[in-house]
């Protein structure tokens, strides 16, 4: 690399800074370095894959154009990640196998992760590190029943909207228990939107959102991260209940507000309604509740039967001899009631038995194989908010008292009772129960549980009082 190349690079950067402004330039190009400019190829490097992907998707043509103003002989831009570049001893080069030119090569721009082979064109979803999409989870494969009709219709409306059209409801918030179709609908929205090509769609799990934000903090590219996510037309967030961390939740709050205020669509799924997401800021929960909140109910027997037929038809594409008699289907639909994943597991067991033993599927075999999937009916789902409300009413205090830091006896005992009931009637962990009782430590919850257990063991009247509260919550 010559001093002339470095002079050209300085002039290119100055023009980029002048056009884009200091903040944007520093975020995207502040740590970009010139590697080589030879044989018609300009090779630049950045420290992270995220920066490489975003620059490739949004600024590559601009950078190439600026360099061509300095040196017209350069016809292609190659971006690499410095951490992925490994210096090897010189060796005799091997002639590469001929490859069909990629889209980047045809456009005069290539993306590279440390070597010279072009990779397929990165969509916006991939460039931003979107969570993996399952090609099976589309609207065409989603089975509609009484419990999910509204959620399906709302998702379809979001997916078929066009850029510039007024949003019917924003955000769209879907909640349901595990295995009832939330993720299927969210990925179906993303697939449908990506196929139309009219809007930028991004599907992220809450875990992936946290990872992206923390990585941006670590690499000092938070401005780039914010600009990238907030430029999306439709942001789809799955499993919001797993969003943790004060700074991450604050960033999600700002992102949510920025997208909605800009008229961008937000779609969210969780295992509980917004009011139950106690770990989130009140402003976020209020904003989520201000859109359309839809619950997907449990699967009815008729819907379970249709899901089974659909899964068996899909399996038969690869295994033409796979047959399941109608009585077997009816038995599974009636007996395996928990969720759609159990139904899929049931089909897989039937298929494995049929293929591995060569024996036909029979009702006797199905009864034997499905034994552990046949679960007792679930008790009523008790929410921590219900516990707090009923306990507060029972002991003539307010819910705010239970969440406060007050230590008076008339508040401490009801608070301990509520924590105890939350532990024995819900599946929430001690740390989560503590967070939902005013941000208390898990050891405080454990102390409350042990205290109430001891009191109930030594005082029969108090034990009956606790049992009465349990019955009231479970009825």
Secondary structure as UniProt FT lines:
FT   HELIX           3..20
FT   HELIX           22..29
FT   TURN            30..31
FT   STRAND          33..38
FT   TURN            39..40
FT   STRAND          41..46
FT   HELIX           49..58
FT   HELIX           60..70
FT   TURN            72..73
FT   STRAND          76..81
FT   HELIX           82..84
FT   HELIX           103..106
FT   TURN            107..108
FT   STRAND          109..111
FT   HELIX           124..127
FT   TURN            128..129
FT   TURN            135..136
FT   HELIX           139..141
FT   TURN            146..148
FT   HELIX           149..160
FT   TURN            163..164
FT   STRAND          172..175
FT   TURN            178..179
FT   HELIX           182..196
FT   STRAND          201..205
FT   HELIX           206..218
FT   TURN            219..220
FT   HELIX           222..230
FT   STRAND          234..238
FT   HELIX           240..242
FT   HELIX           246..261
FT   TURN            262..263
FT   STRAND          265..270
FT   HELIX           274..276
FT   TURN            278..279
FT   HELIX           282..289
FT   STRAND          292..295
FT   HELIX           301..318
FT   TURN            320..321
FT   HELIX           326..335
FT   HELIX           340..357
FT   HELIX           363..369
FT   HELIX           371..373
FT   HELIX           384..394
FT   TURN            395..396
FT   HELIX           399..403
FT   HELIX           409..425
FT   HELIX           430..435
FT   TURN            436..438
FT   HELIX           442..458
FT   HELIX           460..474
//
